[in-house]
Amino acid sequence: MVLEMAEFPVTAIQPGTKTVYESGTLRVDRQEIVDSILQETRVEAAWLETVAPGEHVRITGIRDVVEPRVKVSGAGQVFPGVLGAVEPVGEGRTHRLSGMAVFVTAEYEGTVRAGLAVQRHAILDMWGVGAEASRYSRLHGLVVNLRLAKGLSELQAHTIIQRAAYETAKKLAETTVGQEPRQVETFALGGAGSALPKVFLIQGCLTDSHNPHTGVSYYNLPIRDSLATLIHPNEFFDGAFSVNATRCIGYFPITWDWQNHPLVLGLYREHRKRLNFAGVILERIRYETFHGKEVVAQHTARLASQLGADAALVAWVGSGNAFVDVMLTVRACERQNIKTVLVTYEYGGKDGIDSPLLFYVPEANRVTSTGSRDRWIELPPAEKLIGPYEEIQILSYPGAPLASARGALTLDARDMIVGGVDNWGHENWTCNAY
């Protein structure tokens, strides 16, 4: 399976009478896109705005961030199972608009009142200390704002928001068809020397069995109660992974992250040089019983061993007790003589002196930190507000007090900032030793 990824950089987004890509500038016919979105009758209103890095703009009510992509050859299309039939992807050629993203916001108050699926008022600052906390502030953005009809279920709202985001992203990427890319990167497994260590990525995928759609989906099928599964890494690049579009949390990767998974890209770029990248193992995590956690950990390690793994990067999505599943997986792999490196964010509290991880096993002796989730941050007032909310809840529980979204904000963690937690190492963080 060979996939060519053709890159078309975007350095500016401007309004236009036709949606076209020309020499780094994306011109957008806003009315055409709005009219397309409003074909869904449960969207009461839709409007588009643009943002650029450095603008004193705060975006509210973010539900997802998507990089525009389109397949120009090979089987299937981008976002299979959402925009089209479930047809395997990961080969042929795909075009991407790099340096930009579709930010989708929505005015929607969910029906879930507790737990991981409760509504968050996710925000993003395009300037200042807020921008420094998120990778998305460096992207030019087309912001798709939605106001949904009242009374929609979580699953209905998710489907509407997701389709609006994905269809818009695909429509933008289609402007590159027939043009010459800035560069083309080729992704293919195999061809590595037998002396190189065989390395897998074990990707933990949090799901919550109590809600209709939470966590991660593969070809738009939520990953639930399944044992470990081997997949081809090229599927990441064609949008085979999607997330819940009704809530957005700083410590949950969203669509853009899955499309640009840094560990997949990093392993590919070392493939045939320092290692033999052999594939990705998906592991469902956050079982409700310790028994379930033990079963999935042992099964994942046994699968990796049967595939001949010498080493594995172990990454995860989520919070709380899902980390127990991850640590047990590290222990099980080490006991199968598979050398592991755990990639994780830390907790650590406001000052970084509290316990950084929730659970430990002695076998987890190689850990890469991607930064802290718990460090406080002070955001200055915004000159301009984009999105559906003028007021937001800093705390995520029903009846929590509202604060002006335009004013100065004090956050005791990075959970409200989209991209505020670096799960997989997108950023180049450093640390000081005292």
N, C-alpha and C positions, 0 to 999 in steps of 0.2 A: 504494500500500500504506500503510494508516493503522493504527497500533497505539495503543491507549489502555492506559496502565499505571496501574492503580488501587492506591494505597498504603494499607496497613493497618499502622500502627506497633505494634511489640511493646515494651512496657516491663517486662514480667515474664513468666516461665514458671513455672507451678506444676503440681503433680500434680493429677489429677482423675479422677473416675469415667467421664468422657466427654471426648473431645477437642473443645474449643470455643474460639472466640475471642470475648472480651467486653471491649470498651472498653480495648483495649491489653494485656489479660492473656490469655495463651495457656495454657489448662489442657489437660494431656496425660494421656490414659489410657495409661500406660506398658505395661501388660500387653497391650493390644490391638496396639500397635506391635511389641512383642517377638514376640508370637505370629505376626504377619504375616511378620516377618523369618525366623523359624525354620521357615517352610514350605520354605525352601531347606535341604535336608538336609545340605549341606556346611558350614553354619554350626553349629559345635558348641555355641556359647553366644552370647547377646546380652543386653545390659543397657543401660539408659538412665540418664543423670545430667544435671543441669543446672548451668550456670555463669553467672555474672553479672560484668559489669565491676567490677574492684576487688577481687574475692575473691582470697585468697592461695592460688590453685590453679594447678597446672601440669598440662597435658594432654599425654600422651605417645602416640606411635604414630599421629599424625594422618595420614589418607590423602587427605581432601578436605574442603572447606567449601562448603556449598550454601545458597543463599537459597531459602526455600519460595515457589513460584509455581504458579499453575494458570490455564489458559485457561478463560474463561467464555463467550467467543464468538469466532468466526473459525475458520479451518481448522486441523486438526491439534491437537496437545496439546503441553505442555511436554516437553522432552527427547525430541524426535522421533528415532526410530531406536534409542532405548534403552527407553523405556516404551511405545512404540507404533509404528505404521507410519511409514515415511518419507514424511511429508506436509509440504509447505512451510508454514512458520510465519512470523509477523511482522505479522499483521493481526488486527483484531478487538479484544478486550479481554482483558488478563491481570491477575490479582490477584497482589500480592506482599506478603509479611510483611517489612516493613523493620525494621531494628534488631535482627535476630536471624539465626541461621543454624543449620543442622544440621552439627555436626562429627562426622565418621565416623572412628573409630579401628579398627585391626584388628591382631591378633596374627598375623603372617604373615611368614615368612622366605623371601624370593624365591629363584629359581633363578639369576638373573643375578649374576655375581660381579665384574663390572667395568663401567666406563662409566657413562653417564647413567642407566641403568635399575637400577643397584645399589640395594639397599634403604637408605633413610634412616630414622633414628629421629626424625622430626619432632616438635617440641614447640611449646607456646604457653603463656606465662605471662599470667595475667589481671590482674596487678598489677605495679607497679614498673617498673624499667628494661626488662624483657622486654616488658611491655605497651606501653611507649612505642615499641618497635621494630616493632610489628605493628598493622595496621589492624583485625585480627580481634578484638583484645582489647576493643574497644569494643562488641562485639555480645553480646547475650544468646544463650546457646548451649544447644541440646539435643544432648547428646553421645551418639551411637550407638556403643557398643563391641561389637566382634565378635571371636570366636575361631574361626578357620577350621580345617577339617580339614587334616591333614598331607598332603603330596605333591601339592598343587595346582600346576598350571602358572601362569605369570604371567598369561596371558589368562583362565584360569578364575577366579583370585583377583580380577583386575580386574573382571570381569563381576559377580561376587557382591557385592563391596564397592560398586560403582557403583549397582547396582539397589537395594540396601538404602538408600543415601543418597538417591537420587532418588525412590524410592517413598515414603519417609518425608517428604521435603520436600513432595511433591505432596499427600500426605494432610493435612499440617498446613495448607497453603494452602487446601485445600477447605473449611476451617471458615469462610472468609469469604464463601462463595457466598451470595448473597441479602442481604448487608449493604452499607451505604453506606460508601464509602472516605473516608479523611481528605482525600485529594486525588487528582486524575487528571491525568497528564501525557500529552500526545499527541505522537506521533512520526510524521512524514511528510516525505519528500523533495519536491523540486519547489517551484514558486512563488516562486523567488528572482529578483531583478532581473538583467537581462543585464549590468549593470555590475559586479556582484559577482564576485570571483574564484572559479573553480570548483575546489573542494578535495576531495581524496580522502584517506582513511587507507589507507596501505599497511601491512598487518599481516604481519610475518614469523612463520612458524609452524615451529618446529623439529621435525624428525622424525628418527628413527634407524632406518635400513633393516635393522639387524641384529637387532632385537627385534620380538616379535609385536605389541606395542601400546605405542608411546611417543609423546610429544609431544601434538599436538592432533588432535582428530577433529571432523569436520563431518558432522552427522546420523549420528554414531557410525561414520563411515568415516574411519580414520586418513589424514591428509594425507601422501601419499608420492609422490615422483617426479612430481608434477603441476606443470604450468606455472601461471602466475598466473591467478586466477579472480576475477571481479567478483561480489560478493554484496550483498544489501540489509542495511543496518545493523540493521534491526528484528529480524533473525534472532538477533542476540546476546541480546536480551531474553527470548526464548522458549526459550532453552536449546539452540540448534542446535549449540553448541560444548561439547565435553567433553574431559576430560584423563585421563591414565593414573591409575588409582586404587590402584595397588599401591605407589607411592612418591610422596613429597611433598617438594619441595625449595624452599628459601626464594626462589630466583631463578626459579622457574617459577610463573606465574599458575595458579590452580586455578579450579574451576567458578564460585565466587562472583565472581571477577575478570572472567570472560568475561560473566557476567550483568550486571555493573555496570561495563563497560569505560569508564573515565573519559574517554578520548579520543573515543570514540563519543558519549558524553553531552555532552562539551564542544563538539564540532563541531555537534551538533544544537542546542544552546542558543545558538549564534552563527549558526545557519542563518537566512537571509533578513535578517539584521542586518548582519554584517560580511563574510559569505561565503556561498557556495552549496555546501552539503555535498552531494556528488554520489554518494557510495557508498564501499564498502570493497573493496580489492583484497587477496585472500589470496595470500601468497607462501610457498611451501615453501622453507625454508632449511636449511643444513648439508648441502650436497652434499659428497660425499667427494672430488671432484676440483675443481681450479680451473676446469677447462673447464665443469663443471656449474654452478659459481657464476656464471661469466660469462654462460652461456646464460640462467639464470633472471633475472639482473639486467637484461639487455638486454630480455628478453621483458616483464618487469614494466613497465619504463619505456616500451616501445613501446605496451603496452596502455593505460597511463595517457595517453599522448600521443594515441592514437586516440580515447579517450573525451573529449578536450578539456580535460585537466587543466591548470590554471594553477599549482597548488601541491599539495603533499602533505605530510602528517605521516608519517614513517616510524618504525614501532615494531617491536619484535621480542620473541621468547621464546627464552631459552636462554643459552648460554655458549660459550666457546672459539671454534672455527673458524666457527661459525654467524655470528659478527659480520663475517667477511669478506664473506659474501653480502650482508649489510645495507649495508656501506659501498660495495660495488660497485653496489648498487641506487641509493644516493644519487648516486653519480657518473653512472650512466647516466641518471637522471632529470634531473639538472642539464644534461647534454649534450643533452637533449631540450627544454631551456628550461622545465623544470618546477621551480619553486622548492621546495626541500625543507627541512624541519626534522626533524632526527633526535632522537627521544626515547629516552633510554637511561640505565641506571644506570652508575655508575663502579666501577672497581676501586680503585686508589690505595694499597693496603696498609694496615697497622695504623694509621699516622699520617696517611694521606691525602696522602703526598708522592711516591708511586710513580706510574708511568704510569697514567692513569685509563682508557684505552681500549686494546684489543689491536691495533687496525689503523686506519690513517688513509688518507684520500684528501684532496687539497687542496680538492675541491669541497664537502666537509662543513664549511661555514663557518657553519652555524646549527645549534647543538646545545643541547638542553635536558636538563640533568642531573636525574635523579630521586633522587639520593643515592648513597651508597656501599654496596657489598656487603661490603667487606673490613674494615670497622672492627670491632675487638675489642669484646666485651661480657662483663661479669661479671654472672651471674645469682645472686641470693641463694637460700638454701634455701627450699623450698616447704612450707607448712603442710599442704597436702592434695595428693594425687596422683590424677588421673583418667586412665584409659586402661589398656592392656594390659601396659605395661612398668614394672617397678620399677627396672631397670637399662637403660642405653642406651649405644650406641656414639657417642662424640664424632666419631671418624673413620670414614668410610664405606668400609671394606674388610674382607674376611673375616678373622676372627681379631683384629680391633681390640679393644683393652682396653675393658672395661665400666666405667661410672661410675654411681653412685647417681643415679637420676632425681630423687630427693627433695632431694639435697644441693646445695651451691653448685656452679655450673658456669662454666668459662671457655671461651668460644667465640672462635676466631680469625677467624671470619667469621659472616655472618648466615644461612648456608645451612640450618642446622638449625631456625631459627625460621620457622614458617609465617607468610608475609606479611612476613618480615624484610627482603626486598628489594622496593623499589617500582619495578616495571617501567614503569608507564605514567602515573604521576603521581597516584595516589590521595591521597597525603599533601600537606601544605603545608610542605615543607622550606624552610629558609633556610640561608644560608652566611655565614661570617665571612671577611673578607679581612684578612690580616696583612701 
